[in-house]
Amino acid sequence: MRRTLRTGLALAVLLAGCGRREKSQPAASPAPARGAAPAAADALFLAEAPVMVPEELGPELSAIKVGRIYAAAASLDASGKVTSFPPPPSRLPLPVVFTVMSSGAESALKGKADALGETWASGIAQAVSDAKRWADVAGVHLHLWPTPEMAETLAGALSVVRKRVGLPISVTVPAEAPPEAWKPLKGAADELLVLAFGRRPETLDRMARELTEEQARKFPVPFRLLLVLGGYGFPGDKPIGAPDAHRIPDAQVDKLSENAALDFELHFLSTEPGDVFSFRPKLESSPSKNPLAVLGGAATFQVPTLPELTQLLSAAERWKQVPLLGRVFLLDGVPEDGHILGYRAVKAILTGEPTEPSLSIDVSPGGAGQGWAEFSLIAANRSAAPSDLSRVNNWVQVRVEGGVIAAVRAGDFDRYTLHAADPTSTRHYGDAGICRLLENLFVPGEVNVAGPIKVTGTNPRLFVSYQLSVPGHDAVKGAEVEKVLPTVRGRAPEPTKPSKRR
């Protein structure tokens, strides 16, 4: 059984023959946007109902300057019906923006604004009143996906809701639409959430386009950046599926990458944000061993990456004269939500922690005898960042001086290779001074154990290092460090023969 903390990953796969990714400089950990509200204006958008925040997480959210929670609390359909979601099991610890999730509500934005607003307002007002039992409701947010052509009708409807409910009103809008298109919302909405990173089912599964500083300056209504961290894919060969298609969360990708019945491949789309890659069945593989068999046998993912997110936030930190109120990080839940990029990554961003993967490597001694010793190796990704997904570029290396590697059990790692002093040449047991333990990817919090690993020699020394591939950047390399081996007992001395007495 694998002793790992795995949630899966939808990130790039680097394979020979697929081309090279253009490298960019690593982005620094972003600070709050210049000209924005204080850091407490940052918020979480919890999209999975019932919204739950563990009691022990409340003080931590306050400590990292999360000032509010956008809580998915109801749905709004095309007829204007508002259906409340199950309430949280306990009162939420921070002020809540009551969030209404679209269930086809955009199609109603072709009718009369006043009548539509009255229909919306009636259901929302009652739902908000009920929600005050489990939250300090500070506002109402409509998570819709309007087009610019809907702006006039939307503004009229929001004005009615705002007056009827008596709370600040906000609405989601896409970053790629011209900011001037939302001028009708000025005075009708108190603020906007501009989806500038990631994608969601209710936003037609399209990846958000990056918002530029020039566009940001032109927004007629103060706004917050809405950033969706979790990724997913669809069965088949297309990253975008039908509205009712089965979505596969990126938590499944780690297991898919390890399945012997599947191959994976990276596709570069220069005009699209995120990474696109696919899983397909290997030739002559048995469908019974393919976890995607019930979905047609294949799947394609298009997912955002953490370097892209940090680059966007670093750019926003330099914006000037922009009506930016803060940042909202959309998660399905906390502290875990089944996605590789989740609360751990948000916490790292808000506290300025490094946003690239790193490993801690420990050695646990095993047995030792005459000329041999055994040990187990423990490699843990303690950072909030995942590695890239790659067959050959993520590894932990064990190097022996004054001895050779005699046996290896890969344990939680995907596989291993043996080498001489030159890692480009392969070797066999008893003739190898280097072992590389390969892992397709390291997710945040993952702990891999390998062993026992046996070395032989009179007085061998053990050194460990690692390399992790990172999307769009040079690989992260861990410096080689010497580890203490169990005592290797040398050959016993020959017994001294007693001298003959004369």
URGIGI-V10762 format. One record per residue. RES is the residue in one letter. PSI is psi in whole degrees, -180 to 180 (none if undefined). Layout:
res/psi
RES/PSI
RES/PSI
//
This chain:
res/psi
M/138
R/124
R/77
T/162
L/87
R/136
T/-2
G/170
L/135
A/79
L/-173
A/154
V/120
L/110
L/147
A/137
G/-3
C/1
G/172
R/141
R/135
E/130
K/145
S/167
Q/141
P/139
A/145
A/159
S/127
P/145
A/169
P/144
A/137
R/134
G/-3
A/174
A/168
P/166
A/-27
A/-12
A/-16
D/150
A/162
L/142
F/108
L/111
A/-6
E/124
A/149
P/140
V/128
M/132
V/109
P/144
E/-40
E/-14
L/-18
G/-54
P/-35
E/-41
L/-40
S/-40
A/-33
I/14
K/34
V/119
G/-16
R/165
I/124
Y/108
A/119
A/112
A/-14
A/163
S/157
L/120
D/-177
A/-25
S/-6
G/5
K/133
V/123
T/118
S/143
F/164
P/138
P/161
P/153
P/-19
S/165
R/136
L/144
P/-14
L/161
P/142
V/135
V/112
F/115
T/126
V/117
M/135
S/137
S/59
G/16
A/-23
E/-30
S/-19
A/-7
L/29
K/-1
G/-159
K/130
A/-44
D/-46
A/-41
L/-43
G/-40
E/-41
T/-47
W/-47
A/-38
S/-49
G/-40
I/-41
A/-42
Q/-42
A/-39
V/-41
S/-43
D/-35
A/-20
K/-10
R/-24
W/6
A/154
D/95
V/118
A/-5
G/177
V/133
H/135
L/111
H/78
L/-180
W/72
P/156
T/161
P/-32
E/-18
M/-3
A/-43
E/-50
T/-41
L/-42
A/-43
G/-43
A/-42
L/-36
S/-41
V/-46
V/-45
R/-43
K/-40
R/-41
V/-31
G/27
L/157
P/144
I/138
S/165
V/149
T/137
V/154
P/147
A/-28
E/-15
A/147
P/128
P/-33
E/-21
A/-20
W/14
K/-36
P/-23
L/-11
K/122
G/-21
A/-35
A/141
D/-30
E/167
L/152
L/115
V/111
L/105
A/2
F/132
G/-168
R/164
R/155
P/-40
E/-5
T/31
L/19
D/12
R/139
M/136
A/145
R/150
E/139
L/127
T/164
E/-40
E/-43
Q/-42
A/-36
R/-26
K/-1
F/128
P/-12
V/138
P/146
F/164
R/147
L/127
L/121
L/116
V/119
L/-42
G/147
G/173
Y/172
G/-176
F/153
P/149
G/-158
D/8
K/136
P/-17
I/125
G/-179
A/157
P/-32
D/13
A/157
H/124
R/137
I/112
P/152
D/-8
A/-21
Q/-12
V/-37
D/-48
K/-38
L/-39
S/-23
E/-8
N/126
A/-15
A/-2
L/147
D/154
F/156
E/144
L/141
H/127
F/128
L/99
S/-25
T/-3
E/137
P/163
G/178
D/146
V/127
F/161
S/154
F/131
R/153
P/142
K/152
L/138
E/13
S/150
S/128
P/-27
S/-20
K/-1
N/113
P/-14
L/3
A/-40
V/-13
L/17
G/-5
G/-16
A/166
A/150
T/133
F/143
Q/118
V/150
P/163
T/155
L/-40
P/-38
E/-41
L/-46
T/-33
Q/-41
L/-46
L/-34
S/-39
A/-43
A/-29
E/-24
R/-3
W/146
K/148
Q/48
V/135
P/54
L/123
L/-21
G/-164
R/142
V/120
F/115
L/124
L/157
D/-31
G/174
V/149
P/-11
E/147
D/13
G/8
H/153
I/-39
L/112
G/-144
Y/-37
R/-42
A/-41
V/-45
K/-41
A/-42
I/-45
L/-22
T/-1
G/18
E/159
P/142
T/42
E/153
P/152
S/151
L/144
S/135
I/124
D/157
V/130
S/119
P/147
G/-141
G/166
A/148
G/-161
Q/106
G/14
W/159
A/151
E/152
F/161
S/148
L/132
I/117
A/125
A/133
N/97
R/-5
S/173
A/-3
A/141
P/162
S/173
D/167
L/121
S/146
R/-29
V/-9
N/-1
N/116
W/156
V/130
Q/134
V/124
R/135
V/132
E/138
G/22
G/-174
V/166
I/126
A/-23
A/148
V/136
R/120
A/-25
G/-121
D/-14
F/158
D/-35
R/180
Y/160
T/152
L/142
H/163
A/-158
A/-29
D/113
P/-10
T/-12
S/135
T/153
R/-178
H/173
Y/141
G/-8
D/15
A/133
G/-6
I/137
C/128
R/120
L/114
L/143
E/130
N/-37
L/155
F/119
V/160
P/133
G/-2
E/138
V/120
N/136
V/131
A/145
G/168
P/148
I/127
K/133
V/150
T/152
G/165
T/-44
N/65
P/151
R/145
L/132
F/141
V/148
S/177
Y/164
Q/136
L/131
S/141
V/134
P/122
G/1
H/171
D/153
A/147
V/127
K/130
G/131
A/147
E/132
V/139
E/138
K/149
V/127
L/156
P/154
T/127
V/111
R/127
G/-178
R/136
A/141
P/150
E/137
P/144
T/127
K/133
P/140
S/149
K/132
R/138
R/none
//
